[in-house]
Amino acid sequence: MHPALAVIKDGTQTYQQKVVSLAHIGEDSISPLKIVPDVQGLLDSGVICNLHEGNAPYRPRYVVPDYELFMEKGSEFLGLEAPKDIWEATNSLLILYRHVPSITTFPVYIGDLDKLLEPFVADGKASYQEALKAISLFLLQIDRTINDSFCHADLGPEATTAGRLILEASREQNNAVPNISLKYDPDLTPDDFAILAAATALDVAKPSFANDRIYRPEFKAMGFDDYAIASCYNGLPKGGGSCTLVRLNLAKAAELAKSRKDFLDRLVPEIVAAQLAYMDERVRFLVNESGFFESSFLVKEGLIKKERFSAMFGLVGLAEAVNAFSDGLRFGHDSGADAFGLAIIEKISELVAAHKCLWLKANHGRYLLHAQVGIDSDKGVSPGCRIPIGDEPELLDHIIRSAPFHKYFASGIGDVFAFEPTARNNPAHLLDVVKGAMKQGLRYMSAYSSDSDVVRITGYLVKRSEIERLRKGEASLQDTSLLGKNAVDGLGVLNRRVRS
Amino acid sequence: MQPLGGALSGAATSGIIAKILKTSAVDGPGNRAVVFFQGCNFNCSYCHNPETINYCDHCGLCVPACQYGALGMDEGLVLWNPAHCADCGACLLACPKSSSPKSRRMSAEEILNELSPYKAFLSGLSISGGEACVQMGFLAELVKKAASHGLPCLVDSNGSADFSAYPELVAAADGFMLDIKAWNKAEHFALAEASNRVVIKNLHYLAAAGKLYEARTVISPGLFNIEETVTQSSRAILAGAKASGKMARYKLLRYRPNGVRPAFKNKLLLPDPELMERLAALARAEGLKEVIIT
């Protein structure tokens, strides 16, 4: 059956999901990129993977609009003036979200929501009841119309009335969308707000905690005044984003090497160069040929700027690659194995930093490293630099062993921990763990309670009840439910060690 | 690994430790490390870690039960090798004396060294058991040293030692978590094989001194007069709070059969959720602010 006909007849896809699937099939019917045979070989074998990005890049993968500017000026193209109250503010944002491009058609970043909404709820601008109602309806609309849990909202680091209302409403609604990060800085984020965030995480698996003390100076040093966490946990420049994300499958690559030395000295430079060349070609087409940056109203109105777009060099399966050359010693448990893992990442980091993309100005054309969380067809490949599920050390040892990898990945790396439901009685426990983790240098961490309906799959959120719906052969509102179901089956993500 | 033996009370530079947890969500506020002391002077039917009640007498009955080669005998002493231990629990089941071959003699420094990589994650240290006060000299030493290392301590106790006689310990500890097993003396004796005279005295003393962090009662229907125990304990907490200005929390724990010895397991009843809610309401009606069901 033609793939398009298979999509049309698929009873588990909603109408909107079919439209997106058919668009992808249409895009892939042309091959405008110039790909050399060596790179094509690595793409075909899965060592390099474009993560369903499509054959003809006509929009950046991750668009991170400057929503602050939008709130200040409105939009000429959309015929919107700057909002004056909480109803206009939430309405304007919902309108703009419909027009933010991505691979899925859904926005991967919907703003630092607390900062955007605070001016309309603080200082008695709206009553508590009115503000809660407006924010609850806003979040409900997001969950029911942005049917993809790569949609990400940011909060913090300061506590705000709007931030508290967003957490309260999220807890009440128990929805998978949006994904939420709290940018956390122990000096700027008061404990009571962070504990509310921790309690919310133990109920609905969000927010995650982003180490603001690492992200903020790092993006400043790259020349960006602000950053956002988008999609799973991708740190990106605000008012820009990432043209593409391509990943290297280190687990698969390990099969092509004879020894540790062969892997590190011969193979890694070879496959890194191939991935860089492939990324360059994707960026070239998007920037020079697709016309995106010349035609998008987001660019014309200054909500995104070409010079604030980078691209993400992803990788997965470090643990499996290390274990393949460690004679039974295990990544995450043995210092020698971990040191080899660090040597691999150090090498990749150097090679990527030495490369300049001719078509990008952001970060002087240097790509950002990203520990990719995997795709649903992965089997036996751990996300990024994570310690494999089923082989996790005790909680604090796990964090201490993971932390040294986090500094390399400006555009995202994170660890996920499942907690016993009893931890709900003591959310300060989770906050203590977060504080300690960040002191160790952890960039990003997520937590959920092992009995929650909303669970974190790898970086995105899915409701277990929606996975069950798919198992019965019914459609699910969110396209990510299917990815979650496959990851549960293929990667055993619900078998994470439960921390007591 | 040092063999066990030697003084168990009075001034001590080491103690017998059943287990150390680097992280816990259920032993006090925030994330806490927990040191479990070996040895208890009560013998509660519902005890969920009965392997901490008695000291190992090196009978060796547990050695053949270990499938992992983690246990051996050397000159009449049982030796445990943690590197080979799979933590399967077979040795504990094989022990007929409510003890464990895995308890270790450790100094306060050794304990704190073991915890030092994790300090950034911890709000403090909780000391539990067994019964912490059975090794009173070492308890006081550990509490003082841990506090000076930046790990404030909560002591989890059955309240059998008169804390008013140990002012240095009380001053050095952040607070105490006190088990009130039953208010009625005869019922307490039947449940724990020990008197509660000093326990009740401690409840009043610690609450009034502002050093009671938490009182707790395990709820199993029919074992003791639950309503009386909850009401009287609540009143004592409240009276202490009036004197100290700090009100302790009261935790009502559902009896859970996990870990309980088979001889008692089948005789004890699980409370239904309605009973737990009714007891919490009783405590709140007395005026307590924080009543927790777990």
Contacts between the chains, C-beta under 8 A, distances in Angstrom:
chain1	res1	chain2	res2	distance
A	394	B	22	6.5
A	394	B	23	7.4
A	395	B	22	7.9
A	395	B	23	5.4
A	396	B	22	5.3
A	396	B	23	5.4
A	396	B	117	7.8
A	396	B	118	4.9
A	396	B	121	5.4
A	397	B	22	7.8
A	399	B	121	7.7
A	400	B	117	6.7
A	419	B	25	7.1
A	420	B	25	6.9
A	422	B	25	6.3
A	422	B	26	5.6
A	422	B	294	6.6
A	423	B	25	4.3
A	425	B	25	7.7
A	425	B	26	7.5
A	425	B	292	6.4
A	425	B	294	6.1
A	426	B	25	4.9
A	426	B	26	6.9
A	426	B	29	7.0
A	426	B	30	7.2
A	428	B	29	5.8
A	428	B	30	4.3
A	428	B	31	7.6
A	428	B	123	7.1
A	429	B	24	7.8
A	429	B	25	4.0
A	429	B	30	5.7
A	429	B	31	4.6
A	429	B	32	8.0
A	430	B	25	7.9
A	430	B	31	7.8
A	431	B	30	7.3
A	432	B	30	4.5
A	432	B	31	3.5
A	432	B	121	5.9
A	432	B	122	6.6
A	432	B	123	5.3
A	433	B	23	7.3
A	433	B	31	5.5
A	433	B	121	5.8
A	435	B	120	7.3
A	435	B	121	7.3
A	436	B	31	7.5
A	436	B	118	7.3
A	436	B	120	4.2
A	436	B	121	2.9
A	436	B	122	7.3
A	437	B	121	7.3
A	439	B	120	4.3
A	440	B	120	6.6
A	499	B	23	7.5
A	500	B	24	7.3
A	500	B	25	6.6
A	500	B	26	7.4
